[in-house]
Amino acid sequence: MLLTTTNSVEDYKIMEYKGIVSGTAVNVQKMTMTFNMQKYYTGISESISEVKAQAFEQLKQNAEKINANAVVGIQVDIEIKSSEYLIAATVTGTAVSIVKR
């Protein structure tokens, strides 16, 4: 499965547009009482990476369900709500069938 933020893939031709696909993941950040801000920011960064990876995996699965072999024009949206310690990632793109030129 080829994933890209661009609207086309060099050396490939888009044969069919399958539709818009997305993946969403949410993670509740576990708060620990610490006075070490570096550990706090490292924990947030790791949570964002995990949530983003889960959203991309869901995007790929949704594209495969409609027989796409690539997703183009991907946009990533990450939302952090500190009041609820919530991290959400949404990944959206256009599922397509591509062939090598």
N, C-alpha and C positions, 0 to 999 in steps of 0.2 A: 504494500500500500504506500503510495507516494503522497506525501503531505507537503503543501507549500502555501506561503502567504501571497504568492504572485497569482495572477489570473491565467497564466499559461506556463507550460513546462518546455524548456528548450529541448529541441530534437524530438518532441512528441506532438502528436496531433490529437486534439479532443474530438472524439467520434460521437459522443452522446452526453448530454447533460442529464443527470439522473434526478437532481433535486438538491435542496438545501438540507444539510445534516448538522447536528450539533451534539455536543457532549457537555454534561454539567456534573460537577462534583462539589460537595460541601464537606467541610471538616470543622469540627468545633475544637478550637485551640485549648489545650489543657493548660490552665494557669497554675504556675507554681510560684510560691512566694520566694523571691530572690532579689538580692540587691545587685546582682551582676547583670547589667544591661546588655552586655555582649552575649550572654547566654540567652537572654530574652529575645534579642534580634535574630540570633542564630536559629532559635526554635521557630520563630515566625517564618523565616526564610525557608527552612526545611518543610514546614507545613504547606507553604505556597507551592513549592516544587512537587510535593506529593499530590496535592489537589489538582494541579495542572496536568500531571501525568495521568491521573485517573480520568480527567475530562477528555484528554487526547485519546485514551484507550476506548472510551465510550464512543467518541466520534468515529474512530476507525471501525468499531463493531457496527455502528449504524450505517456507515457507508457500505460495508461488506454485505449487509442485509439486502441492499438494493442493487447488488452486483456491480458496484463501482470499484475501480482499481486505483483511484486517486481522489484527493480532495484539494481543490484549488481555492484561492481567495480566503484563506483562513484568517479569522480574527479572534483574538484572545482577550477576554475580559475577566479581570480579577477584582473581587470586591472583598474588602476587609472591614468588618464591623467590630470595632474595639469594645463597644459597650456589651456585646454579646459574645465576644471572643470567637467570632465566626469568620471563616475564610471560604469564599465561593469562587469557582472558576467556571466560565462558560466559553466553549470553543465552538465556533460556527464557520462553515464553509460550504462550497458547492461540490457535491459528489459528481464525478465524471468517469467516463470510460476513455482511456487514452491508449494510443498505439505509437510505437517507435516509427519515425519517418524513415 
